[in-house]
Amino acid sequence: MTIAEKVHCLIIGSGPAGYTAAIYAARANMKPVLYQGLQPGGQLTITTDVENFPGYPDGIMGPAMMVDFEKQAARMGADIRWGIITKVDFSKRPFLCEVDEETWIEAETVIISTGASAKWLGLESETRLNGHGVSACAVCDGFFFKNQEVAIVGAGDTACEEAMYLSKICANVHMFVRKGEMRASKVMQDRVAKTANIKLYWNTDTEEILGEKSVEAVRIRNNKTGDVTTVPIKAFFAAIGHQPNSGIFKDYINMDEQGYILTHPGSTRTNVPGVFACGDVQDKNYRQAVTAAGSGCMAALDAERFLGENE
């Protein structure tokens, strides 16, 4: 194995967490190298208006905000590169990371900020209307559909929480559950059942989201009776889970049963000294741009402290 390069701080993944880590690491003279991954900018690049990130009083489009993040990190001195980390060896320090299945680099510290990907139903219309009424984050996008009819698909605690959130700002929430029961906790099921403007549809499959340029309705089928119904809506929220992008680290890094990286409480430290994790790859509770950015700051500070203690 030929080592092409040695770096102090390698950041794997872009998005609010990765770019913020790069800003702080660069300011600390850690000479960070950031590989952007398959989706430079992360999930925000498939988001339209962002109105809840501090510092943008008039709101901003998700892709434009990520361009701002990248520019700021580059101005601070971060080395931002197009490429994918395809393999790692965290068995000893310095750590080995393979870039694009061909080049190996050594890193004294690694910050993992690879994020998580929303799970989708797999409909063509879901992809086509993503950002135009289709979303995987009710907290992010629900406000844009105030006092309107919306739908949400899912059966877990997250789906119930997001349905409850939507019920406070939308006229009605049509909640589609594929089976005849939910997997959510009893308390969350009870809250949903007691909310007057949440209408539950049991044994329901989503066949198609209707609309040319934006969501206009959804066509559903009862998988017990075969009855097909069209429900007029302005927004469709998928709440069937997220998949953390953590697969290449599984041989070295401790994770929960869903694949979210486990970090020490109050820090971004993983079970491997010198490897840190931030953003949605380790956060399954909040999943907001601002919390991801905050944890990116934490990761850079933790990495800086680690280098200071081990050099």
N, C-alpha and C positions, 0 to 999 in steps of 0.2 A: 504493500500500500504506500503510495506517494502522497505526502501531505503538501498541498499546494499553498497553504496559507495558515498563519496563526493569528488569532484575534483575541482581544481581551473579553469582549462581550458580544455574543451572538444573539440576535433577536429573531425568533422564528415566527413569522406571520405579521401581517399589517392590520390596520383597523385602529380604532381608538386606543386600545390597550398597547399594541405594538408601537404605534407612532409616538404615543406619550412616553413610553419607556425609552424610545430612541432620543426624544428631546431631553429627558433628564440625564440619560447616560452620556449623551454628547456634552452637555453642560458640565458634567463631572469629569470630563476629559478621559472617558473610558473607551473612546474611539469605537463606538458600536457599529456593527455591521448588521443590517436588517435585510432578510430575504422575504419578499412580499407574499410568496405563495401563489396558489391557484387563483385567488380572488383578491387582488390588491385593493385595499380599502375595506375588505370584509363585507358583512351583511348590509352595511349602510349604502353600499353602491347599488343595491336594488331597492332602496327606499327613496321616496319622493321628498315631500316636505318634512323637515325636522324642526320642530318648534320648541322642544323642551331641553335643548342643550344651552347652558349658560353662555352668554357672550354674543348671541345672535338674536338681537331683539326683534328683528323682522322675520326670523326663521331663515332656513337655508335648505337647499336640496342636499340630500345625503351624499351623492357623488362629489358635489362641490365642497362640502365640508371635509371630506377625506382628502381632497386635493390640498386644502388649506393645512391639514394636519401634516401631510407629506412635505409640503413646502417648508413648514416651520421646522420639522425634524432635519431636513436637508440644510437649512440655513444655520442650524446649530452645529452642523458638522457630521451628522450621521451619514454613514455610507449605505445608501438604500439601493438594493439590487433586485432585478427581476430574477426569479428562480424559485425552486422548490427544494426543501430539505426532504430527501427521500429515505434516509436511513440514519440512525444514530447509534453510538456506542457510549453509554454513560457509565460503563463499568469502572472507569478510573478517570482521574483528571490529569492533564487536560482532556476534555471531551472530544470525541470524534463525530463529525457530522458530514454526511454525503450530500452534495448538491447536484440535483438533476441526474442522479444515477451515474455520475462520472467523476466528480471531483470531491476530494476529501479535505476538510479544514479542521484545525484544532481550535478549541475555544476554552478559555479559562473559566468563563461563566456562560450560562445559557438562560435566556428568558423565553419561555414558551407562551406565545400569544396567538395560537392558531384558531381560536374561536370555536363556534359550534354552528352547525347547519340545521335550519328548520326542516322538519319532515313535512312532506306534502302528500296530497292524495294522488298525484300523478296525472291530473287532467290537463289537456292542452289549453283549455280556457284559463286554468289556474296560472299557468306560465304567462300566457298572453296578457292577462289583466293584472299581473303582479305590479303593485305600485299604482294601480288605477282602480282601487277598491278591494283588491285582494291583498291580504297581509297575514303575517304570522305573529304579529305583536299588537294586541289590543291596546295596551298601555301607550305604545308609540303612536298609533294611528287612529284610535277610537275617537279622539276629539274632533277629527275632521268630519265626522258623521253624526254630529250632535243633533238630537231630536229626529233622527231618521231610522228607518228600518234596517237592521243588520242581522247577519247570521254568523254562527260560530259552530265549528265541528270539533268534537272531542268528548272525552268521557272521564278524564282524570282531574286531579285537584287543580292543575293549571287551567284547564278548560273552564272549570267552575269559577275559579278566581277571576278569569278574564270575562266570563259571562256576567259576573256580579259587577265588575268594573263598568262594562258596557251598559248595563241596566241603569246606571246612575246618570248617563249622559245621552243615551239613545231612546227613541220612542219605544221600540220593542226589540227584543233579542230572540231570534229563532235559533234554538240550540239542537243540533242534530247528533243523535247518539246511535251508533251502528248496531248495538245490541239492545236487549230488553232491560239492561241494567248498566249502572256506571261502575267504574273501578275507583272513583273518587272516595275520599273518606266520608263517613256518614254525616258528619257535621257540615261538610261542604255541600253534599247532596240536599240536606235539609234546607240550607240557606237558599239554594237555587230553587227548590220546590216552593218555597214561601215567597219568592219574589214575583210580584204580580205581572211584570212586563217581560218575564222570561218564559217563552213557550217551548216546552220540551217535545221533541219528536223522537219516539223510540223506534228501534229496528229500522233505521233510516240510512240509506246510502245516498251520497251526493253524486248525481249523474253528470251534471254540467252546470257551469256558471255562465249565465247569459248576459250578453251585452257586447257591443262592437268596440267602443272606445273606453267604456267604464262599466262597472257592474250595474246591471239593471234588475236581475232576478236570478234565482237558482232553481234548477230542476232536481227534484228528489224522488226517490222510489222507496216505498215500504218493502223491505226484503222478506216480509212475512206474507203480505197480501198481494204484492205486485203493483199496488196503486201508485200512480205517478202524479206528482203535484208540482206546480210552479209557484214559487213564493217570491213576490216582488221585494227586492232589497237594494240597498245602495253600497253595501260593503259585505265582504265575506272573509272571516277570520279562521285560519287553520290553527288549531291548538292541539295537535296530536303528538307534540313532543319535539325535542331537538336532539341532534346527534353531535356530541363533542368531537372535534377533529384531533383526536389524541392517539390514534391507532399505532403510529410508528414509535410511540414512547412506552407501549404497554409492557415491554420486557424489563424496564428499569424503574418506571415511575408508578407509585401507588395511585390507584383510581377507585372510584366507587363502582357499583354494579352497572351503572349506565355509561361508564367511561369518562366521567368528569374527574380531572386531576385533583387529588387531595393535597391541600396545603396546611401547614401548621397554623393554628388559630392566631389571628392577629398579624399574619405575615403572608408572604407569597412563597415561602420556602417549601420545597417538596421534600420527599424522603432522601433525595440525593443532594448532599451539600454542594452548593454551587449552581444548582439548577432551580429556576424559579418559574412560577406559572401565574398568569394574570388574564383577566378578561373572561369571556364566556366559556373558555375551555375548562375553567375551574369554578365558574359561577352559574349554578342552575336556578338561583332564586330571583335575581334582579334582572340580569340580561339587558341592561340599559347602556347607551353609549357613555353616559357620564360616569357610571360606576366602573365600566371597563377602563376608561381613561384614568380614573383614580387608582385602580389596581395596577395599571401600567406604571404610574409614578411610584407606587410602593415597590414594585419589582425592581425598578432601576435603583432605588435607594437601598434595597436589600442586597442587590448585587454589588453596589459600590462598597457597602459595609463589609461584605464577604471578601472582596478583593483586598480591602485595607487590612483585614485581619489575617489574610493568608498569603500575602506577598512579602 
